[in-house]
Amino acid sequence: MPSMKAAFYTLGCKVNQYETQALSEQFRAKGFQIVPPEEEADVYLVNSCTVTGTGDQKSRQAVRRFKRLHPQSIVVLTGCMPQAYPEQATTLAQADIVIGNRDSEKILDAIDEYQLSGKRIFQVAPHETGEAFHGGSISGFQGHTRAFVKIQDGCDRFCSYCIIPTSRGRVRSKPLGELEAELLRLRDSGFLEIVLVGINLSSYGRDLSLSFCDAVERACTVDGILRVRLGSLEPDHLTPEVVARLSKCPQFHLSLQSGCDATLRRMNRHYTCAEYKALCGSLRSHFPDAAITTDIMTGFPGESEAEFDASLTFARKIGFEKIHVFPYSSRPGTRAAALPQLSKSVKEERARRMREAADEMRRNFLAGEVGKRFPVLFETTAPDGFLEGYTPNYTPVRVRAPKELCGTIREVTITGVTGDGCSGILDESEHR
């Protein structure tokens, strides 16, 4: 009897991508053949995102599309959308199975039950304080040259715009022994670089009497893992003691959201612009070639033109290496949703202006890399024969070099800017 086929469609963050990988390994272990979502399959699983209204919309559209194109297949909806908004998921009749992210390990059993009964399964239990860390573990990362490793879940911050505490629950962390075992499996699968990710990554360990730095340092001790990168970090968690322990991580994504103190207070963020600026200065003094990237929201409720201008000015003052800009999206159930809202046109126009500034900063950063010498981890060979890889501060670099150097670290001198990255040449000593 031929094996059943399963296809996965993932929306959202690196944590969702990790969890899809973990689910795909569980499906494969049960005998499923994993195929791309464009192909015919017996099961289509949508791992949803609900950070923005757009994420909800795309999740619903994916469920409806798979059922329309494959009416005899089983369509599963899981992830953050049904967990945060179960009442919306209930009305999505095209989903044969709906399971929240708290119970994602029960999806395979639910598929067996559905095949026997043919009755729709809806299983969304709310997160509870004190629940254990879960989400599987992985031994590979299909389609990636670096592996994301989830070490933390949940958030206790309750920013006024964010539904994540509802969709993900409270802070919980992966034990260090489990992390090390997982990294050894990934190393044995050939991965040279890993990215530690979480919903609120820098809160790792609070439930285990550990520090976020303990996980970073444990990862850095795994022989064969050449680079350890970090997901998004909360600025107020990066104390001087933490910064001093992150000596091997010269690229930092520090979530800003707004460069205006009044807006930050309405967002219930836990730092001021002055504190954020001081942290950036500290990081750049500790790591001379550090790259600092961020997220900035435009059009938060009540944001005046003057407040937006202050945010834009602050971003230019910091001189970020890269900015993810997005218009505010109202999430029902959050405090910000009850505030007077700005128009879509205002939010998007401010996002456009912020992106223009971000593009200028990116160009300036890349131009400033020219002439510098970096160790580059070559990850892929481009169709034109160039090797492509990244510097320690995550600058993409293209170099003409022998293909056998792919998967190694070599010293490169940056010679120019190419698109959203740089070009370079191997140092003479690397030709030997």
N, C-alpha and C positions, 0 to 999 in steps of 0.2 A: 504494500500500500504506500503510495507516495506521501511524503511529509507535507504537512500544511505549510502555507506561506504566510508570513506576517510582514507588514510594512509599517514603518513609524514616521510620523510627521511631527516635528518638534518646533514649538514657538518659544521665544523668550531667551532667558539668560543661560550662562554657562552651567549653572546648577541643573537646569532642565535638560541640557544636552548630556550632562553626566548621567542623570537618572534614566534617560532614554538608552544610553549605552548599557547601563546596568540591567535594564529590562530586556534589552535585546539579547544579552548573554543568558539571562534566565530562560527566555523563549527558545534560544538555540539549544540550551541544555535539555529542554523538553522535546526536542526533535523538530522544531520549526525551522524552516528555511527563511532567512531574512532577505527581503527584496526591497528595491527602492519603491517609494510611494506611487511612482508613475506606472508601475507594473501591476498585473493582476495578482491579487492576494486573497487569502481566506479571512484574514483579520487586518483591519486598519486601525492603528492606535494613534490618537491625537493627544499629544502631551501639551497642554494648553498653558497660556500666559495670561495674567490679568492685571499686570502693572498699569496698563493704560486701556482705555476703551477700545483702541485699535486692536490690542491683543485679544480682547474678548470677541470682537467682530471677526478677526481672522480665524479664531478657534471655531466659532459657529459655522463660518463659511466652509472650513475644511471638513467638518463633520457632515454637513449637507452635501458637499461635493462628492465625498467618498461613497455615501449611501446612494446618491443619484447615479453615479457611474458604475457602482458595484452593488446592486440591491440585494444580492444573495450573500454578500460578505458580512462579517460581524464588524461593526464599527464601535470602537471603544473610546470614550472621552475620559481623560484623567488629567492630573496636574492642578494648577492653581485656580483656574476659572471655576470648576465645580466646587472646589473647596471653599472659595470665598463667596460664591453666589450660587448656592445649591438650588434656589428657587428658579433661577434662569436655566440651569442645566436640566431641571425637571421638565421644562417645556420643550427641550430640544429632542423631539421625538425620533429624529434620525439616529441618535446614539442608542445602540442596543444595550450597551453596558456603560454606566457612569460610576466611576470610583474616584474619590478624592485622593490627593497625594498622601494623606495619612495612611491609607490602606493600599497603596500601589502594589505591595508584595502579594496581594490577594487577586490580582488581575487574572493570572493563569487559571486559578480555581474557578473564577467567575466565568471564564470562557467555557470551561468544561460544563459548568452548570447550565449555561445558556444553550449549549449544544444539545443537552438532554431535555430541557424544558421548553426552549423556544420563547421563554418569557423574559421581558426586559428586566435588567438588574440595575438598581439604583442604590449605591452604598456610599454615603458621604457622612462620616462621623466627624464632629468638630475636634480640633486639637485641644489637648488638655495640658495644664501645667504639670511638669514632671515626667512627661512621656519620654521614652528612650529615643536616642538617635537611631535612625534607620535610613535606608535608601540604597542598600546593596553595596557591592564593591565590584571593581572591574579588573580585567586583565589585558584590555586593549582599548583602542579608541578609533573606531572605524572612520576612515576618511580624514584623519588628522595626523599631523606630524608631531604634535605635542599632545599630551593627555591632560584633561581637566580632572582634578581629584577633589571630590566634595569632602570637606572635613567639618563643616558646620552647617546647621540649619536653624531657621527661626530668627525672630527679632523681637527685642523688648523696647524698641525706641519710640514707637508710636508717633512718628512724624505725622503732621496733620493731614497730609495729602495721600498717605500710603495705606493700602489695604493688606500689605504683606503680613503683619502680625496675625490677621485673621486667616489668610491663606496658607501660612507656614507655621504658625504657632510660636512658642517661646524658644529661647536659645538652648541648643543642645549640640553636643560635640562628639566627634569620632575619637575613640581612645587611641593613644599613640601607638600601641602595639598593632592595632588593626591598620592604622595608616602605614606603618613601616612594612607590614606584610603585603599590602596592596602595591606599594611602590616597588617592592622587590619583584612582584609579578609583572608590573609594567616595564621595569628594566629588562627582565628576561624576555619580554616581547619586543624589545628593541627600542623603547622610547628613551630618548636622551634628555628630554625636557618635560617638566610637569608644571601645571598651574594649579595652585591651591585655591579652591573656590568655596564660597559659602553665601548664604543669604545676608548675613552680617559678619563677614569673615573675621574682622578684628575682635569680635566678642568671643572667639573660640576659647574654650577651656574654662569659662566661668562656672559651668556646672560640674567640672572635674577638678577644681582647684588647680588649674593650669593656666598658662598664659598663651596667647596667640603665638608668641615667639618660640614656645616649646615645640609647637608643630613645625614651624619653619626650620628650626635648628635640627629637629629629627630628620626632616626631609633632606636637608643638606648633607647629612652624614651617610646617605645611602650611596654606596659605591656604584658607579656607573650612571647615576643620574647627574648629568653635567650642569643643568641649570634648573633653578626653582624660581618660578614667578608667582605673583600674588594677584588675586582678584581685587575688587573694589574695597577700599578701606575707609573707615569713619575717621575724620581728622582728629576728633577729641580723644580717640583711643591711642593715638601715636604720641605717647609721652616721651620725654628724653631718654628714659631707660629702654623703651621699646625701639626707638630709632637706633640706639647704640647697638642693639642686638640684631639688626637687620642688615648687617654689613655685606651680605651676598645678594641683595635685591635692589639694584640701582634703577628700578622703574616702579613708579607709584601711581596708582589711580586713586585719587582722593576726591570723594564725592563732595562737591561744593553746593550745588543747587541754586544758590544766588549769591551775588557779591554785594548784597545790601543787608545791613543788620536788621532793619525793620522787617524786611521780608523773611529773613531767617527766623526771627522770633515768631512770626505768624505760622511758619512751617514747623515750629517746634524742633528746630535744629539746635544742637548743643554746643555751639561755638560762635565766636564773632569773626568778622572779617579780619580784624587785627590778629587774632589768634591763628587763623588759617594762614595769613601772610607770614607770621613768625615761623610756623611749621614748615612752610615751603623754603624759607631761608635756611632753617636748620638742616633740612634734607639736602639742599644744594651745597651746604658747607661740608656735610659728611660725605656726600657723593658728588664730586665735581662734575661728572657727566650724567647726573641723574635726569631722567625724563619724568615730568609730572603731568599727568592727564587727569581729566575730570568730567563730570556731568553738570550741565547747567540747564535749569528749567526757565522757560519764559512764560509770562502771562499768568503767574500765580494769582489767585483771588486778591484783589486790592492793590496789585502792583501798579503804581503810578508810572507815568513816563519818567519822572525824576528818579524813581527807584530803579527802573530798568536801566536808565543811563548810568546810575551808580554801579549796577552789576556789570555792565559792559566795560566801564572804566576800570573796575577792579580786575576783571579778567585780563585786560590788556596790561595792567600793572604787574600781575603775576607772570604773564608771558607763558601760558601753558603750551606744552608740546603738542597736545591734541585735546579737543573738546567734543564730547557728545552732547549736542544741543537738541532739546525736544520741548514742544509746547506743553503746558500743563494740561493734564487730562483728569477730569473730575471722576472720582471713584465713590459710588454710593456707599454709605456706611462710615465715611471718614469725616472728620471735623471740617476740613476745607470744603467739602461738598455743600455745606450749609451756608458758606460765605457768598457774598455777591460775586458773580462770575464775570470775567471779561469776555469779549466777543472772540469768536474763532479767528476772525481776520486780524485782530490786534495781537493775539498770541502768535499767529504764524508770521506776521510781519516782523515782530520782535525776534522770533527764531531766525528769520532770514538775516537780519542785521547781525545777530550774534554769530551765525555761521560764517558770515563774511569776515568778521574779525578773527574767528577761529582759523579760517583758511589762511589768513595773512600770518598769524602766529605760527602755523604749521610750516609755511614756506620759510619763514625766518629761522625756525629751529633747524630744518633740514640744511639750509644754506650754512648755518653755523657749524654743522658737522663736517663740512668739507675741509680736508687737510688733516683730520684727526685719524688716529690709528686705533682700531678696535679688534678684539677677538670676535670672529663671526662664526656662529653655528650654522653650517650649511644644511638646509632641510630638504630642498627640492631642486630638480633640474628642469629648467624652463624649456619649452619647445625649441627655442633658438639656441640652446646649448649652454646658456648662462646658468651658473649656480645661484640660488637664492637662499638667503638666510637672514639672521637677525643679530644685531649687536647686543651687548648686555642691557642697554637701555631701550631695547625693542625697536630700534630703527631698522626697517627692512633694507637690505643691501643686495645688489646684483653684481656678480663678478664673473668674468670669463676665466674658468678654471677647469681642470680635469674632473670628469664626472665621478671618479673614484674618491674625490674629497667630500662628496655628499655624506652627511652624517658625522663629519668631523668639525673641529673648531680650528680655524686658521686666522692668523693676523692679516688684517686688511687695512689699507689706507683709503679713506673716502676721497673720491675725486670729483664727484658731481652729484646733482640732484636729478632724479628720474621719476616723474609722476609723484606719487605719495611716498617715495623712498629715495635711496641714494644708490649711486654706482661706485665701484671701487676697484682696486687692483690688489692682488696678492703681494705681500712683501716678498722681496727677493729670497729671503731665507726659506719661505714656504714652498719654493719651486724645487728644493733639493730632494 
